[in-house]
Amino acid sequence: MRLATWNVNSLNVRMGRVEEWLAYAKPDVLCLQETKLADEKVPTLSLSALGYEVAHSGAGQWNGVAILSRIGLEDVATEMAGDVGGERSRGRFVSARCGGLEVASVYVPNGRSVGSEHYLGKLEWLSLLEHHLESASPKPVPLAVCGDFNVAPDDRDVWDPTAFVGATHVSDAEREALQRLLKLGMVDAFRLCHQESGLYSWWDYRAGSFHKHLGMRIDLILISEGLAAGVRFAVVDRNARKGRQPSDHAPVLVDFDL
């Protein structure tokens, strides 16, 4: 199975690039974040013509998550367990059964600055995701949680740790929240293939950060431990970050035996 995740930073703006990438990368399942669309505005006909069914959760010009699958799409859910009313899930969480795999696409809040109300909300959101995963255990089928986590798991995942002291994305509390997800029986699939530093999935648009290789790895594919032995290949597709009107994120792709 080929599973991928990509924060496209507006599906309307990036639709041509997404179509091009689907044509050459051919993922079985692609999780999208920051579609910035309401559900009724998703280009389902265009994606269907490429062979993909779509599950989407979004409310308009902000956030928005989706799962694109060419291997089936069942049991779609847009609310995490414990999120009464679904307000914190809307536009940030969607899950579905894709073939023999349960897939979730997530867009974790940015947090803005350490100690702010937005930062505290981010930690609460990660706790809600933890509760959701824990409440579904033991899981009847393998699970993958994919998306923009807005957390760099460790210092290998930022271009210069000293440049981020006191900043979000690298704080102890954020990293500990991510580690709690892993302790529920999840594995960072990319790290099964690459242990080295300097491999990033996001680069600021400003100051030529991409060309200077000043980035962060914050787009993750977390898989059930039982799938780890079957992982055969993983890559951040930097080519998708190049050219005209790219997203500030690159797709992350993992191949594994299911």
KELUM-344733 format. One record per residue (C-alpha): residue number from 1; residue in one letter; x, y negated, z. Coordinates in steps of 0.5 Angstrom, whole numbers, plus 2048, in hexadecimal, padded with zeros to 3 digits. Last residue first. Example, Ala and Ser with C-alpha at 12.3 -4.5 7.8 and 13.67 -1.06 7.14 Angstrom:
2
2 | S | 81B | 802 | 80E
1 | A | 819 | 809 | 810
END
This chain:
258
258 | L | 7FF | 809 | 809
257 | D | 806 | 809 | 806
256 | F | 809 | 802 | 807
255 | D | 80A | 7FC | 802
254 | V | 80A | 7F5 | 806
253 | L | 80A | 7EE | 802
252 | V | 80B | 7E7 | 805
251 | P | 808 | 7E1 | 801
250 | A | 80C | 7DA | 801
249 | H | 809 | 7D4 | 805
248 | D | 80A | 7CD | 804
247 | S | 805 | 7CF | 7FE
246 | P | 807 | 7CD | 7F7
245 | Q | 805 | 7C7 | 7F3
244 | R | 80A | 7C8 | 7ED
243 | G | 810 | 7CD | 7EE
242 | K | 812 | 7D1 | 7F4
241 | R | 80F | 7D4 | 7FA
240 | A | 80D | 7DA | 7F6
239 | N | 814 | 7DC | 7F4
238 | R | 815 | 7DC | 7FB
237 | D | 812 | 7E3 | 7FC
236 | V | 813 | 7E5 | 803
235 | V | 814 | 7EC | 802
234 | A | 813 | 7F3 | 805
233 | F | 814 | 7FA | 803
232 | R | 813 | 801 | 805
231 | V | 80F | 801 | 80C
230 | G | 80C | 808 | 80D
229 | A | 810 | 809 | 814
228 | A | 80C | 803 | 816
227 | L | 805 | 805 | 815
226 | G | 804 | 809 | 81B
225 | E | 806 | 802 | 81F
224 | S | 800 | 7FF | 81C
223 | I | 802 | 7F9 | 818
222 | L | 804 | 7F1 | 819
221 | I | 805 | 7ED | 812
220 | L | 808 | 7E7 | 814
219 | D | 808 | 7E0 | 811
218 | I | 80C | 7DB | 816
217 | R | 813 | 7DC | 813
216 | M | 816 | 7D5 | 814
215 | G | 81A | 7D1 | 80F
214 | L | 820 | 7CC | 80D
213 | H | 822 | 7D0 | 807
212 | K | 825 | 7C9 | 804
211 | H | 821 | 7CA | 7FE
210 | F | 81B | 7CB | 802
209 | S | 81C | 7C6 | 807
208 | G | 81C | 7C0 | 801
207 | A | 81B | 7BB | 806
206 | R | 814 | 7BC | 807
205 | Y | 80F | 7C2 | 804
204 | D | 811 | 7C6 | 80B
203 | W | 813 | 7CD | 80A
202 | W | 810 | 7D3 | 80B
201 | S | 811 | 7DB | 80A
200 | Y | 818 | 7DB | 80D
199 | L | 81E | 7E0 | 80C
198 | G | 824 | 7DD | 810
197 | S | 825 | 7E2 | 815
196 | E | 827 | 7EA | 813
195 | Q | 823 | 7F0 | 816
194 | H | 81F | 7F1 | 80F
193 | C | 81B | 7F8 | 80E
192 | L | 817 | 7F9 | 814
191 | R | 818 | 7F2 | 816
190 | F | 812 | 7F0 | 810
189 | A | 80E | 7F5 | 814
188 | D | 80D | 7F2 | 81A
187 | V | 80A | 7F7 | 81E
186 | M | 804 | 7F8 | 822
185 | G | 802 | 7FD | 828
184 | L | 7FF | 7F8 | 82D
183 | K | 806 | 7F6 | 82F
182 | L | 807 | 7F2 | 828
181 | L | 801 | 7EE | 82A
180 | R | 804 | 7EC | 831
179 | Q | 80A | 7EA | 82D
178 | L | 806 | 7E5 | 829
177 | A | 804 | 7E2 | 830
176 | E | 80B | 7E2 | 832
175 | R | 80D | 7DF | 82C
174 | E | 808 | 7D9 | 82D
173 | A | 80A | 7D8 | 835
172 | D | 811 | 7D8 | 834
171 | S | 811 | 7D3 | 82E
170 | V | 813 | 7D4 | 827
169 | H | 80D | 7D2 | 823
168 | T | 80C | 7CB | 827
167 | A | 812 | 7C7 | 829
166 | G | 816 | 7C6 | 82F
165 | V | 81D | 7C8 | 82C
164 | F | 81B | 7C9 | 824
163 | A | 822 | 7C6 | 821
162 | T | 826 | 7CA | 826
161 | P | 823 | 7D1 | 823
160 | D | 825 | 7CF | 81C
159 | W | 822 | 7D2 | 816
158 | V | 81D | 7D5 | 819
157 | D | 81B | 7DD | 819
156 | R | 821 | 7E0 | 81C
155 | D | 820 | 7DC | 823
154 | D | 81A | 7E0 | 824
153 | P | 813 | 7E2 | 822
152 | A | 812 | 7DB | 81E
151 | V | 80A | 7D9 | 820
150 | N | 805 | 7D6 | 81C
149 | F | 802 | 7DD | 81B
148 | D | 800 | 7DC | 814
147 | G | 7FD | 7E2 | 812
146 | C | 7FD | 7EA | 812
145 | V | 7FA | 7EF | 817
144 | A | 7FB | 7F6 | 815
143 | L | 7F7 | 7FC | 818
142 | P | 7F7 | 803 | 817
141 | V | 7F0 | 806 | 818
140 | P | 7EC | 809 | 81E
139 | K | 7EF | 803 | 822
138 | P | 7F0 | 805 | 82A
137 | S | 7EF | 7FF | 82B
136 | A | 7EA | 7FA | 828
135 | S | 7EA | 7F6 | 82F
134 | E | 7F2 | 7F6 | 82F
133 | L | 7F2 | 7F3 | 828
132 | H | 7EC | 7EE | 829
131 | H | 7EF | 7EC | 830
130 | E | 7F6 | 7EA | 82D
129 | L | 7F3 | 7E6 | 828
128 | L | 7EF | 7E2 | 82D
127 | S | 7F6 | 7E1 | 831
126 | L | 7F9 | 7DF | 82A
125 | W | 7F3 | 7DA | 82A
124 | E | 7F4 | 7D8 | 831
123 | L | 7FB | 7D6 | 830
122 | K | 7F9 | 7D2 | 82A
121 | G | 7F4 | 7CE | 82E
120 | L | 7FA | 7CD | 833
119 | Y | 7FE | 7CA | 82D
118 | H | 7F8 | 7C6 | 82B
117 | E | 7F7 | 7C3 | 831
116 | S | 7FE | 7C1 | 831
115 | G | 804 | 7C4 | 836
114 | V | 808 | 7C6 | 830
113 | S | 806 | 7C2 | 82A
112 | R | 802 | 7C3 | 823
111 | G | 7FF | 7CA | 826
110 | N | 7FF | 7CD | 81E
109 | P | 7F9 | 7D1 | 81F
108 | V | 7F9 | 7D8 | 81D
107 | Y | 7F7 | 7DA | 816
106 | V | 7F5 | 7E1 | 816
105 | S | 7F3 | 7E6 | 811
104 | A | 7F1 | 7ED | 814
103 | V | 7F2 | 7F4 | 810
102 | E | 7EF | 7FB | 812
101 | L | 7F3 | 800 | 80E
100 | G | 7F0 | 806 | 80A
99 | G | 7ED | 803 | 804
98 | C | 7ED | 7FB | 807
97 | R | 7E8 | 7FB | 80D
96 | A | 7E7 | 7F3 | 80E
95 | S | 7E9 | 7EE | 813
94 | V | 7E9 | 7E6 | 813
93 | F | 7EC | 7E1 | 817
92 | R | 7EE | 7DA | 817
91 | G | 7E8 | 7D6 | 813
90 | R | 7E3 | 7D8 | 819
89 | S | 7E6 | 7DC | 81E
88 | R | 7E6 | 7D6 | 824
87 | E | 7DF | 7D5 | 822
86 | G | 7DD | 7DC | 822
85 | G | 7D6 | 7DB | 826
84 | V | 7D9 | 7DF | 82C
83 | D | 7E1 | 7E0 | 82A
82 | G | 7E2 | 7E6 | 82F
81 | A | 7E3 | 7EB | 829
80 | M | 7E6 | 7E7 | 823
79 | E | 7E1 | 7E5 | 81E
78 | T | 7E1 | 7E5 | 817
77 | A | 7DF | 7EC | 815
76 | V | 7DF | 7F0 | 80F
75 | D | 7DD | 7F8 | 810
74 | E | 7E0 | 7F9 | 809
73 | L | 7E4 | 7F7 | 803
72 | G | 7E7 | 7FC | 7FE
71 | I | 7EE | 7FD | 7FB
70 | R | 7EE | 7F7 | 7F7
69 | S | 7EE | 7F3 | 7FD
68 | L | 7EF | 7EB | 7FE
67 | I | 7EE | 7E9 | 805
66 | A | 7ED | 7E2 | 807
65 | V | 7EE | 7DC | 80C
64 | G | 7EC | 7D5 | 80C
63 | N | 7EF | 7CF | 810
62 | W | 7EC | 7C8 | 80E
61 | Q | 7E9 | 7C5 | 808
60 | G | 7E2 | 7C9 | 809
59 | A | 7DF | 7CF | 80E
58 | G | 7E3 | 7D5 | 80D
57 | S | 7E3 | 7DC | 80E
56 | H | 7E4 | 7E1 | 807
55 | A | 7E4 | 7E8 | 805
54 | V | 7E6 | 7E9 | 7FE
53 | E | 7E5 | 7EF | 7F9
52 | Y | 7EB | 7EF | 7F4
51 | G | 7EC | 7F2 | 7ED
50 | L | 7EF | 7EC | 7E9
49 | A | 7E8 | 7EA | 7E7
48 | S | 7E5 | 7EA | 7EE
47 | L | 7EA | 7E5 | 7F0
46 | S | 7E7 | 7E0 | 7EA
45 | L | 7E0 | 7E2 | 7ED
44 | T | 7E2 | 7E1 | 7F4
43 | P | 7E4 | 7DA | 7F3
42 | V | 7E3 | 7D8 | 7FA
41 | K | 7DE | 7D2 | 7FB
40 | E | 7D8 | 7D6 | 7FE
39 | D | 7DD | 7D8 | 804
38 | A | 7DF | 7D0 | 805
37 | L | 7E6 | 7CF | 803
36 | K | 7ED | 7CD | 806
35 | T | 7F0 | 7D3 | 804
34 | E | 7F5 | 7D2 | 80A
33 | Q | 7F6 | 7DA | 80A
32 | L | 7F6 | 7DF | 806
31 | C | 7F7 | 7E7 | 807
30 | L | 7F8 | 7EB | 800
29 | V | 7F7 | 7F2 | 800
28 | D | 7F9 | 7F7 | 7FA
27 | P | 7FE | 7F2 | 7F8
26 | K | 800 | 7F2 | 7F1
25 | A | 806 | 7ED | 7F1
24 | Y | 806 | 7EB | 7EA
23 | A | 7FE | 7EA | 7E9
22 | L | 7FD | 7E8 | 7F0
21 | W | 802 | 7E3 | 7F0
20 | E | 7FF | 7E0 | 7E9
19 | E | 7F8 | 7DF | 7EC
18 | V | 7FB | 7DC | 7F3
17 | R | 7FF | 7D7 | 7EF
16 | G | 7F9 | 7D5 | 7EB
15 | M | 7F5 | 7D5 | 7F1
14 | R | 7FA | 7D0 | 7F5
13 | V | 7F6 | 7CA | 7F5
12 | N | 7EF | 7CD | 7F6
11 | L | 7F2 | 7D2 | 7FB
10 | S | 7F5 | 7CD | 7FF
9 | N | 7FB | 7CE | 804
8 | V | 7FC | 7D5 | 801
7 | N | 7FE | 7D8 | 807
6 | W | 800 | 7DF | 805
5 | T | 800 | 7E6 | 807
4 | A | 801 | 7EC | 803
3 | L | 800 | 7F4 | 804
2 | R | 802 | 7F9 | 7FF
1 | M | 800 | 800 | 800
END
